[in-house]
């Protein structure tokens, strides 16, 4: 039989995983990436002697990476070293209180008791509910294609039983009473682009997912994961083309037959897999007729995730009291999120996620120094914000806020700083509206309601991306690639 060809658009984790899985199925695979390095949002920056992972930093299901190495007869442990973190996250609240979310339930309970001993039982109940959601949401749905409504309808009784119509915020608040503990245990949707007060409680499964497998850091960072996966692809003869942007997907008789690059180069294929943002694919790479009816709602009603302002910097001194992952929370919570997601205004206050890789891996900075990035949720580009003006101002506000709290004298010690705004997400990643995580994970945009992993009108066009099922985040896009594998095996009758 003639070898089949596959073209994968985009080299984020979803595109890399899809490439490796299709190669294992016997396809000749070409991976096309518009940037000068692989990784997509997981790219790496080098500035002033400091290294920065640009995007995802929380590893919660390392077995999904193990699978990719095992598919090609390799052992992940020969290439990557995942180390468990403790604490998983440190929360710093506006009043100076801290809460360490830790690997041991006993240690976590001791932290909860600092706020309200009654919430220890509430956390136990939340974990049990999370486990029940996990058994449906992750084990039964995350790697299953939803090509028809009826595939999802089969799961509706289970989803209703689990009260998936509730939001994460509503579920957490029904179990916990202390306002600070409520905040700490409802932030997880923000890690995949959702507002806890509108995101379906299906995403509360993350609590149990973390308990089941832990929270890890890969020595060398996510950039190290990307580099080793790139070597694995090269070793298995996957063709990689960097600095190559797709102008359009070639369609013949409603069949995807390849792609055309902006430089005019063409690649013919039997299967086209998009790791690119689905809304962008339909608007910019396909004819308008193909975008109609893709989602069961009009484009005007589609809700996108928030935008991200990411400040990268080094510090001339170390801050050992700052944990590897720190959540720095403002006084306002629900109201702040409403301003970001719904009102789409840039407020004076903000909440932050700090990544300090040098807490675990000193190679990210020169000796005696620290490397940081600070992620600040902001409105996406549907808001009218002049980022050329607001970018520098927000930088100064963040540096002052951190300097006044957990990082004394930061203004005197910060160096080699730069930042990304939603404009950069749009320009670098072709993300619609500069959204940090594609479309938002609300109930009406999840499972069958999300962008499908296989186009309904175009044969052999697939999606392995944050905007497609099951969603954003490293586990989400890696599971998306598993969905593609199942669909391709069925469509090409591969045993």
Residue pairs with C-beta under 8 A, 6 or more apart in sequence:
3 26
3 27
3 28
4 26
4 27
4 28
4 270
4 271
4 492
5 27
5 28
5 29
5 30
5 267
5 268
5 269
5 270
5 271
6 19
6 22
6 27
6 28
6 29
6 30
6 269
6 270
6 271
6 272
6 273
6 488
7 29
7 30
7 32
7 258
7 259
7 267
7 269
7 271
7 272
7 273
8 15
8 18
8 19
8 22
8 29
8 30
8 31
8 32
8 273
8 275
8 464
9 15
9 32
9 246
9 249
9 259
9 272
9 273
9 274
9 275
9 276
9 281
9 285
10 32
10 33
10 34
10 40
10 274
10 275
10 276
10 465
11 19
11 31
11 32
11 33
11 35
11 38
11 39
11 40
11 240
11 242
11 275
12 39
12 40
12 41
12 42
12 275
12 465
12 466
12 477
13 39
13 40
13 42
13 56
13 226
13 474
13 477
13 478
14 275
14 464
14 465
14 466
14 477
14 478
14 480
14 481
15 31
15 33
15 40
15 273
15 275
15 464
15 465
16 31
16 38
16 68
16 226
16 229
16 230
16 233
17 64
17 68
17 464
17 477
17 478
17 480
17 481
17 482
18 273
18 275
18 462
18 464
18 480
18 481
18 484
18 485
19 29
19 31
19 233
19 238
19 273
20 68
20 71
20 72
20 229
20 232
20 233
20 236
20 238
20 481
21 68
21 71
21 481
21 482
21 484
21 485
22 29
22 271
22 273
22 484
22 485
22 488
23 29
23 72
23 233
23 236
23 237
23 238
24 71
24 72
25 485
25 488
25 489
25 492
25 494
26 494
27 270
27 271
27 488
28 237
28 239
29 238
29 239
30 238
30 239
30 240
30 241
30 267
30 269
31 38
31 233
31 238
31 239
31 240
31 241
32 241
32 244
32 246
32 259
32 261
32 267
33 40
33 240
33 241
33 242
33 243
33 244
34 243
34 244
34 245
34 246
34 430
35 43
35 242
35 243
35 428
36 242
36 243
37 43
37 44
37 226
37 242
38 226
38 229
38 230
38 240
38 242
39 54
39 55
39 222
39 223
39 226
40 55
40 275
40 429
41 54
41 55
41 56
41 429
42 53
42 54
42 55
42 56
42 222
42 223
42 225
42 226
43 54
43 55
43 223
43 226
44 51
44 52
44 53
44 54
44 221
44 223
44 226
45 51
45 52
45 54
45 312
45 418
46 52
47 312
47 314
47 416
47 418
48 314
48 415
48 416
49 314
49 365
49 366
49 369
49 416
50 312
50 313
50 314
50 364
50 365
50 366
50 369
50 371
50 416
51 221
51 223
51 357
51 363
51 364
51 365
51 371
52 312
52 364
52 371
52 373
53 221
53 222
53 223
53 355
53 357
53 373
54 310
54 312
54 373
54 420
55 222
56 222
56 473
56 474
57 217
57 221
57 222
57 325
57 355
57 357
58 191
58 215
58 325
58 474
59 82
59 215
59 216
59 217
59 218
59 222
59 474
60 206
60 209
60 210
60 213
60 214
60 215
60 216
60 474
60 475
61 209
61 213
61 474
61 475
61 478
62 76
62 82
62 213
62 216
63 213
64 474
64 475
64 478
64 479
65 76
65 80
65 225
65 229
65 478
66 76
68 229
68 232
69 75
69 76
69 79
69 232
70 76
72 232
72 235
72 236
74 232
79 228
79 231
79 232
80 218
80 219
80 220
80 224
80 225
80 228
81 218
81 219
81 220
82 216
82 217
82 218
82 219
83 216
83 217
83 218
83 219
83 360
84 103
84 214
84 215
84 216
85 103
85 214
85 215
85 216
85 217
85 324
85 325
85 360
86 102
86 103
87 100
87 101
87 102
87 103
87 323
87 325
88 101
88 102
88 103
88 210
88 214
88 215
88 325
89 100
89 101
89 184
89 215
89 323
89 325
89 326
89 327
90 98
90 99
90 100
90 101
90 322
90 323
90 325
90 326
90 327
91 98
91 99
91 100
91 101
91 180
91 183
91 184
91 326
91 327
91 329
92 98
92 326
92 327
92 328
92 329
92 405
92 406
93 99
93 180
93 183
93 329
94 329
94 330
94 331
96 405
97 114
97 115
97 180
99 111
99 112
99 114
99 115
99 180
99 181
99 184
100 107
100 108
100 111
100 323
101 108
101 111
101 184
102 108
102 111
103 214
103 215
105 127
105 211
108 123
109 120
109 123
112 119
112 120
112 123
112 178
112 181
113 120
115 178
115 180
115 181
116 177
116 178
116 181
118 177
119 176
119 177
119 178
119 181
122 175
122 176
122 177
122 181
123 175
123 176
123 181
123 185
125 175
126 171
126 172
126 175
126 176
126 185
126 204
126 207
127 207
127 208
127 211
129 162
129 171
129 175
129 204
130 204
130 205
130 206
130 207
130 208
130 211
131 208
132 162
133 162
133 164
133 201
133 202
133 204
133 205
133 208
134 205
134 208
134 209
134 212
136 155
136 158
136 159
136 162
137 162
137 164
137 202
137 203
137 205
138 205
138 209
140 155
140 158
141 155
141 447
141 470
142 470
142 475
142 476
142 479
143 470
143 479
143 482
143 483
143 486
144 151
144 483
144 486
145 151
145 452
145 453
145 454
145 469
145 483
145 486
145 487
146 152
146 447
146 448
146 450
146 452
146 453
146 469
147 452
147 453
147 454
147 456
147 487
148 448
149 448
151 448
152 447
152 448
155 447
159 202
162 201
162 202
163 171
163 201
164 200
164 201
164 202
164 443
165 200
165 201
165 443
166 174
166 200
166 201
167 196
167 197
167 198
167 199
167 200
167 201
168 186
168 188
168 189
168 194
168 196
168 197
168 199
168 200
168 201
168 203
168 204
169 186
169 196
169 197
169 334
170 197
170 201
171 201
171 204
172 182
172 185
172 186
172 196
172 204
173 182
173 186
176 182
176 185
183 329
183 333
184 327
185 207
186 196
187 196
187 327
188 196
188 203
188 204
188 206
188 207
189 195
189 196
189 199
189 203
189 441
190 196
190 306
190 353
190 377
191 206
191 473
192 203
192 305
192 437
192 441
192 471
192 472
192 473
192 476
193 305
193 306
193 435
193 436
193 437
193 438
193 440
193 441
193 466
193 472
194 203
194 305
194 437
194 440
194 441
194 442
195 306
195 337
195 338
195 340
195 341
195 440
196 337
197 334
197 337
197 338
198 303
198 341
198 440
198 442
199 440
199 441
199 442
200 441
200 442
200 443
200 446
202 443
202 446
203 441
209 475
215 325
217 324
217 357
217 360
217 361
218 224
218 225
219 360
219 361
220 227
220 361
220 363
221 357
221 361
221 364
230 240
233 240
234 240
244 261
244 263
244 265
245 261
245 262
246 259
246 260
246 261
246 262
246 276
246 285
247 259
247 260
247 261
247 262
247 285
248 259
248 260
248 285
248 286
249 256
249 258
249 259
249 272
249 274
249 281
249 285
249 286
249 461
250 256
250 257
250 258
250 259
250 260
250 266
250 268
251 257
251 286
251 287
251 290
251 458
254 457
254 458
254 459
255 458
255 459
255 460
256 269
256 271
256 272
256 455
256 458
256 459
256 460
256 461
257 268
257 269
257 270
257 460
258 266
258 267
258 268
258 269
258 272
259 266
259 267
259 269
259 272
259 285
260 266
261 267
269 460
270 460
270 492
271 460
271 462
271 488
271 491
271 492
272 460
272 461
272 462
273 462
273 463
273 464
273 484
274 281
274 461
274 462
274 463
274 464
274 465
275 464
275 465
275 477
276 285
276 430
276 465
277 429
277 430
277 431
277 432
277 438
277 465
277 466
277 467
278 294
278 438
278 439
278 451
278 463
278 465
278 467
278 468
279 302
279 432
279 438
279 439
279 451
279 467
280 430
280 431
280 432
281 463
282 290
282 291
282 294
283 291
283 432
284 430
286 458
290 455
290 457
290 458
293 456
294 451
294 452
294 455
294 456
295 302
295 445
295 449
295 450
295 451
296 449
297 444
297 449
302 439
302 445
303 341
303 439
303 440
303 442
303 445
304 380
304 382
304 432
304 433
304 435
304 438
304 439
304 440
305 380
305 435
305 436
305 437
305 438
305 439
305 440
305 441
305 472
306 340
306 341
306 377
306 378
306 379
306 380
306 435
306 436
306 437
307 377
307 378
307 379
307 380
307 381
307 383
307 421
307 422
307 425
307 433
307 434
307 435
307 436
308 375
308 376
308 377
308 378
308 420
308 422
308 425
308 436
309 375
309 376
309 377
309 378
309 391
309 394
309 419
309 420
309 421
309 422
310 373
310 374
310 375
310 376
310 419
310 420
311 373
311 374
311 376
311 394
311 395
311 398
311 399
311 417
311 418
311 419
312 372
312 373
312 417
312 418
312 419
312 420
313 372
313 373
313 374
313 414
313 415
313 416
313 417
313 418
314 365
314 366
314 369
314 370
314 371
314 372
314 414
314 415
314 416
314 417
315 369
315 370
315 372
315 407
315 410
315 413
315 414
315 415
316 369
316 413
316 414
316 415
317 368
317 369
317 370
317 409
317 413
318 358
318 368
318 369
318 370
319 356
319 370
319 406
319 407
320 359
321 406
322 354
322 356
322 359
322 370
322 406
322 407
323 356
323 359
324 355
324 356
324 357
324 359
324 360
325 353
325 354
325 355
325 356
326 353
326 354
326 356
326 406
327 351
327 352
327 353
327 354
328 351
328 352
328 353
328 354
328 401
328 402
328 405
328 406
329 351
330 336
330 349
330 350
330 351
331 349
332 349
333 351
336 347
336 349
336 350
336 351
337 377
339 345
339 347
340 347
340 377
340 378
340 379
341 379
341 440
344 379
344 380
344 382
344 383
345 379
345 383
346 378
346 379
346 383
346 385
346 390
346 394
348 397
350 376
350 377
350 378
350 394
350 397
350 398
350 401
351 376
351 377
352 374
352 375
352 376
352 398
352 401
352 402
353 374
353 375
354 372
354 373
354 374
354 375
354 402
355 372
355 373
355 374
355 375
356 370
356 371
356 372
357 364
357 371
358 364
358 365
358 369
358 370
358 371
364 371
365 371
374 398
374 402
376 394
376 398
377 436
378 385
378 394
378 421
378 422
379 385
379 422
380 422
380 433
380 434
380 435
380 436
381 422
381 423
381 426
381 433
381 434
381 435
382 433
387 421
387 422
387 423
390 421
391 419
391 421
394 419
395 417
395 419
399 410
399 411
399 414
400 411
402 410
403 409
403 410
403 411
420 428
421 434
422 433
422 434
422 435
422 436
423 434
424 434
425 431
425 434
425 435
425 436
426 432
426 433
426 434
431 438
432 438
437 466
437 472
437 473
438 465
438 466
438 467
438 472
439 445
439 450
439 451
439 467
441 471
441 472
443 449
446 469
446 470
446 471
447 469
447 470
448 469
450 467
450 468
450 469
450 470
450 471
451 463
451 465
451 467
451 468
451 469
452 463
452 468
452 469
453 462
453 463
453 464
453 468
453 469
453 480
453 483
453 484
453 487
454 461
454 462
454 463
454 487
454 491
455 461
455 462
455 463
459 491
460 491
462 484
462 487
462 488
463 480
463 484
464 477
464 480
464 481
464 483
464 484
465 477
465 480
466 472
466 473
466 476
466 477
468 480
469 480
469 483
470 476
470 479
470 480
470 483
488 494
489 495
